[in-house]
Amino acid sequence: MIRKSPYNNNNCSLGLKFTKDARTAWGNIIGSLTSSLEVSILLPSYIGRNDKEGSGVFDPVLDYNTEFEFYKLGESLEVDVDDFKAKIFSGNINVALVVHYFGFCRTDMGEIKRFCNENDIILVEDCAHAFHLGVESQLIGNYGDFSFYSVHKYLATNSGGVLKVNNETHPLDKIECDKKIELSDLEIYSNSDLNEISNIRRMNFKLYAKLLSTCHDIEVMYELTSMDMPQTFPIRVKIGLREKLYYFLLEKGMPTIALYYRLIEEIDLEKYPLSCDISYEILNLPVHQDISEEDVVKLCHEVIEFFEERVGL
């Protein structure tokens, strides 16, 4: 029978579920899997916590009382693939989380995906910083069996998360009404041109990179590639001046963030010294779509002035 109207809701579906926030999406994945598996999760060794929000990545792990282990990361917070594989071979891991920090993927996700498939590991991508939904030809978020996103980290909303299902082998629980995205936030998401937002963020990132290229007391963590949609402009502030620079900019009316200035206590800082070093030095400068070229120029001027004043002391 040929029907006059479409009837299959799954046809051409993107596999998206809209949640209150990213941690709710991650919690839904863990909670659903625990109904049929004794879950043990492999996590990256760079996870933060603050007094106001807790830890978006780690709190759901604790909520469901799951076993966990950490793996090493590199200078760009990319997966240390050798350590990742070793932790899986040596333990009872069945779920692995990869975080695309600050919107950048510097990991061979194809290799990670193949390895996880070969070893029956459920792969999850944390795309809270990598809001690549709707961006043409984007691979981030499509490697994992599941991926999740944070709407409010990219758009002017109070909350909002997205859960993307790429593999329906492990069915997820229905998201309860009180854990779904607010209609107002969903409307903002639906009405946003993500490609244009990406273009603005990329232009701001490039301008930061140009203006701060001669500032030798900071290290720019990433060079922009054609596939990057930056969440911030992350730098490492040297000679122990991160905190002073943070408050200097704050006094100038230029608030920044440090993701993450405090790691969760469960990460052994002696075992993961690189993660510790980055947490002491990281500062994330804003690149969002409401920042103008003039704003970037002003902020860079203050950063350069900050270091010039201290060199002269």
C-alpha positions as CSV (number, residue, x, y, z in Angstrom):
1,M,0.0,0.0,0.0
2,I,1.3,3.4,-0.9
3,R,0.5,5.9,1.9
4,K,-0.3,9.5,1.3
5,S,1.7,10.8,4.3
6,P,5.0,9.8,5.9
7,Y,4.6,7.3,8.8
8,N,8.0,6.0,9.9
9,N,9.5,8.2,12.6
10,N,12.8,6.4,12.4
11,N,13.3,7.0,8.6
12,C,16.0,9.6,8.0
13,S,16.4,10.0,11.8
14,L,19.6,11.5,13.3
15,G,19.2,9.4,16.4
16,L,19.0,12.5,18.7
17,K,17.5,12.6,22.2
18,F,17.2,16.0,23.9
19,T,18.0,16.2,27.6
20,K,18.2,18.7,30.4
21,D,22.0,18.8,30.0
22,A,25.0,16.8,28.9
23,R,25.4,15.1,32.3
24,T,21.8,13.8,32.1
25,A,22.6,12.3,28.6
26,W,25.8,10.6,30.0
27,G,23.8,9.4,33.0
28,N,21.1,7.9,30.7
29,I,23.8,6.0,28.9
30,I,25.4,4.6,32.1
31,G,22.1,3.9,33.8
32,S,20.7,2.1,30.8
33,L,23.8,-0.1,30.4
34,T,23.8,-1.0,34.1
35,S,20.4,-2.8,33.7
36,S,22.1,-5.5,31.6
37,L,25.9,-5.1,32.3
38,E,28.2,-4.8,35.2
39,V,29.6,-1.6,33.9
40,S,33.3,-0.7,34.3
41,I,34.3,2.6,32.6
42,L,37.6,3.7,31.2
43,L,37.9,7.5,31.6
44,P,40.5,10.1,30.6
45,S,42.8,11.4,33.3
46,Y,41.7,15.1,32.9
47,I,38.4,15.6,34.6
48,G,37.5,18.6,36.7
49,R,35.2,19.6,39.5
50,N,34.0,22.9,40.9
51,D,32.0,23.8,44.0
52,K,29.0,25.1,42.0
53,E,28.4,22.4,39.3
54,G,30.3,19.4,40.6
55,S,31.7,17.2,37.8
56,G,29.6,16.8,34.7
57,V,31.6,13.8,33.6
58,F,32.4,12.0,36.9
59,D,29.3,12.6,38.9
60,P,27.1,10.3,36.8
61,V,29.8,7.6,37.3
62,L,29.5,7.9,41.0
63,D,25.7,8.2,40.8
64,Y,25.5,4.7,39.4
65,N,28.3,3.3,41.5
66,T,30.2,1.9,38.5
67,E,33.8,0.7,38.5
68,F,36.2,3.0,36.7
69,E,39.9,3.4,35.6
70,F,41.8,6.3,34.0
71,Y,44.0,6.4,31.0
72,K,46.8,8.8,30.1
73,L,46.6,11.8,27.8
74,G,49.1,13.6,25.7
75,E,50.1,17.3,25.5
76,S,47.0,18.2,23.5
77,L,44.8,16.1,25.8
78,E,44.6,13.4,23.1
79,V,44.2,9.8,24.0
80,D,47.5,8.0,24.8
81,V,46.5,5.0,22.6
82,D,49.1,2.6,24.1
83,D,47.9,3.3,27.6
84,F,44.3,3.1,26.5
85,K,44.8,-0.3,25.0
86,A,46.8,-1.6,28.0
87,K,44.2,-0.6,30.5
88,I,41.6,-2.5,28.5
89,F,43.7,-5.6,28.2
90,S,44.6,-5.6,31.9
91,G,41.2,-5.0,33.3
92,N,37.5,-5.7,33.0
93,I,36.6,-2.6,31.1
94,N,33.5,-2.7,28.9
95,V,32.8,1.0,28.4
96,A,35.3,3.7,27.2
97,L,34.8,7.4,27.2
98,V,36.8,9.8,24.9
99,V,36.5,13.5,25.6
100,H,37.0,16.0,22.7
101,Y,38.4,18.8,24.9
102,F,37.6,22.4,23.9
103,G,36.1,21.2,20.6
104,F,39.3,19.6,19.3
105,C,40.0,16.0,18.3
106,R,43.6,15.1,18.2
107,T,43.1,11.4,18.6
108,D,43.1,8.7,15.8
109,M,39.4,8.0,16.5
110,G,39.4,5.4,13.6
111,E,42.0,3.3,15.4
112,I,40.1,3.7,18.8
113,K,36.8,2.7,17.2
114,R,38.4,-0.4,15.5
115,F,40.1,-1.4,18.8
116,C,36.9,-1.0,20.8
117,N,34.9,-3.0,18.2
118,E,37.4,-5.8,18.2
119,N,37.3,-6.0,22.0
120,D,33.5,-5.6,22.6
121,I,34.0,-2.2,24.2
122,I,31.1,0.3,24.1
123,L,32.7,3.6,22.9
124,V,31.2,6.9,24.1
125,E,32.2,10.3,22.8
126,D,31.9,13.3,25.1
127,C,31.2,16.1,22.7
128,A,30.1,18.7,25.3
129,H,32.9,21.0,24.1
130,A,32.6,19.8,20.4
131,F,29.2,20.9,19.3
132,H,29.5,19.7,15.7
133,L,25.9,18.7,15.2
134,G,24.6,20.0,11.9
135,V,28.1,20.8,10.6
136,E,28.6,19.3,7.2
137,S,31.0,16.3,6.8
138,Q,31.8,16.3,10.5
139,L,33.0,13.0,11.9
140,I,33.3,13.9,15.6
141,G,30.3,12.3,17.4
142,N,29.9,9.6,14.9
143,Y,32.7,7.2,16.0
144,G,31.1,6.2,19.3
145,D,28.2,3.9,19.9
146,F,26.9,7.0,21.7
147,S,27.9,10.6,21.9
148,F,26.5,13.5,24.0
149,Y,26.6,17.3,23.7
150,S,26.0,20.4,25.7
151,V,23.7,23.0,24.2
152,H,24.5,25.8,26.7
153,K,28.2,25.7,26.0
154,Y,27.6,26.9,22.5
155,L,24.2,28.8,22.5
156,A,22.7,31.4,24.7
157,T,20.6,28.9,26.7
158,N,20.4,28.1,30.4
159,S,20.7,24.4,29.9
160,G,20.2,21.7,27.3
161,G,21.9,18.5,26.2
162,V,21.8,16.2,23.2
163,L,22.3,12.4,23.3
164,K,23.2,10.9,19.9
165,V,22.6,7.1,19.3
166,N,24.8,5.7,16.6
167,N,24.4,2.0,17.5
168,E,21.1,0.6,18.7
169,T,22.6,-2.7,19.9
170,H,22.3,-1.5,23.5
171,P,18.9,0.1,23.9
172,L,18.7,3.2,26.2
173,D,16.0,3.9,28.8
174,K,13.3,6.4,27.9
175,I,14.2,9.9,29.1
176,E,11.8,11.0,31.8
177,C,9.9,14.2,31.3
178,D,11.8,16.1,34.0
179,K,15.1,15.2,32.4
180,K,14.2,16.5,29.0
181,I,15.3,19.8,27.5
182,E,13.2,22.9,28.1
183,L,11.1,23.9,25.1
184,S,12.6,27.4,25.0
185,D,16.1,25.9,24.8
186,L,15.0,23.5,22.1
187,E,13.6,26.4,20.1
188,I,16.9,28.3,20.3
189,Y,18.8,25.3,19.2
190,S,16.4,24.6,16.3
191,N,16.7,28.3,15.2
192,S,20.5,28.5,15.3
193,D,22.8,28.4,12.3
194,L,25.5,26.2,13.6
195,N,27.6,26.6,10.5
196,E,27.7,30.3,10.9
197,I,28.4,30.0,14.6
198,S,31.3,27.7,13.7
199,N,32.6,30.3,11.2
200,I,32.6,33.1,13.8
201,R,34.3,31.0,16.4
202,R,37.0,29.9,14.0
203,M,37.6,33.5,12.9
204,N,38.0,34.6,16.5
205,F,40.3,31.7,17.2
206,K,42.5,32.6,14.3
207,L,42.7,36.2,15.4
208,Y,43.8,35.1,18.9
209,A,46.5,32.9,17.4
210,K,47.8,35.8,15.3
211,L,47.8,38.4,18.0
212,L,49.3,36.2,20.7
213,S,51.9,34.5,18.5
214,T,54.8,36.6,20.0
215,C,53.8,36.2,23.6
216,H,56.4,33.7,24.8
217,D,55.0,33.3,28.3
218,I,51.9,31.4,27.1
219,E,51.6,28.2,25.0
220,V,48.7,28.0,22.5
221,M,47.5,24.5,22.9
222,Y,46.0,23.9,19.4
223,E,46.5,24.9,15.8
224,L,43.2,25.2,14.0
225,T,42.4,22.5,11.3
226,S,39.6,22.5,8.8
227,M,37.5,20.2,11.0
228,D,37.7,22.1,14.3
229,M,34.9,24.1,15.9
230,P,36.5,25.6,19.0
231,Q,34.7,26.0,22.2
232,T,37.3,28.4,23.6
233,F,40.9,29.4,22.9
234,P,42.9,27.4,25.4
235,I,46.3,28.5,26.4
236,R,48.8,27.3,29.0
237,V,50.2,30.2,31.1
238,K,53.8,29.6,32.1
239,I,55.9,30.6,35.1
240,G,53.1,30.1,37.6
241,L,51.1,33.2,36.5
242,R,47.8,31.6,35.4
243,E,45.9,32.8,38.5
244,K,47.3,36.3,38.4
245,L,46.4,36.6,34.7
246,Y,42.9,35.3,35.4
247,Y,42.3,38.0,38.1
248,F,44.0,40.7,36.1
249,L,41.6,40.1,33.2
250,L,38.7,39.8,35.5
251,E,39.4,43.3,36.9
252,K,39.5,44.6,33.3
253,G,36.0,43.3,32.8
254,M,37.2,40.3,30.8
255,P,36.2,37.1,32.6
256,T,37.8,33.9,31.4
257,I,37.6,30.3,32.6
258,A,40.1,27.6,33.5
259,L,39.0,24.1,32.4
260,Y,40.0,22.5,34.6
261,Y,41.8,24.3,37.4
262,R,41.0,21.6,39.9
263,L,41.0,17.9,39.0
264,I,38.7,15.4,40.7
265,E,40.4,13.8,43.8
266,E,40.2,10.3,42.2
267,I,42.9,11.2,39.7
268,D,46.3,10.4,41.2
269,L,48.4,13.5,40.3
270,E,51.7,11.6,40.7
271,K,50.5,8.9,38.3
272,Y,49.2,11.5,35.8
273,P,51.7,14.4,36.1
274,L,50.9,15.8,32.6
275,S,47.3,16.2,33.5
276,C,48.3,17.9,36.8
277,D,50.6,20.4,34.9
278,I,47.9,21.3,32.4
279,S,45.4,21.9,35.2
280,Y,47.8,24.3,36.9
281,E,48.4,26.3,33.7
282,I,45.2,26.2,31.6
283,L,43.2,29.3,30.8
284,N,40.4,29.4,28.2
285,L,39.8,32.6,26.4
286,P,36.3,33.3,24.9
287,V,35.7,32.8,21.1
288,H,31.9,32.6,21.1
289,Q,29.7,34.1,18.5
290,D,28.9,37.2,20.6
291,I,32.6,38.2,20.8
292,S,33.6,40.8,18.2
293,E,37.0,41.2,16.5
294,E,37.4,44.4,18.6
295,D,36.8,42.4,21.8
296,V,39.5,39.9,20.8
297,V,42.0,42.7,20.1
298,K,41.3,44.3,23.4
299,L,41.7,41.1,25.4
300,C,45.0,40.2,23.6
301,H,46.3,43.7,24.3
302,E,45.7,43.2,28.0
303,V,47.3,39.8,28.0
304,I,50.4,41.1,26.3
305,E,50.5,44.2,28.6
306,F,50.2,41.8,31.7
307,F,53.4,40.0,30.7
308,E,55.3,43.1,29.6
309,E,54.7,44.7,33.0
310,R,56.0,41.6,34.8
311,V,59.1,41.3,32.6
312,G,60.0,44.8,33.6
313,L,59.8,44.2,37.3
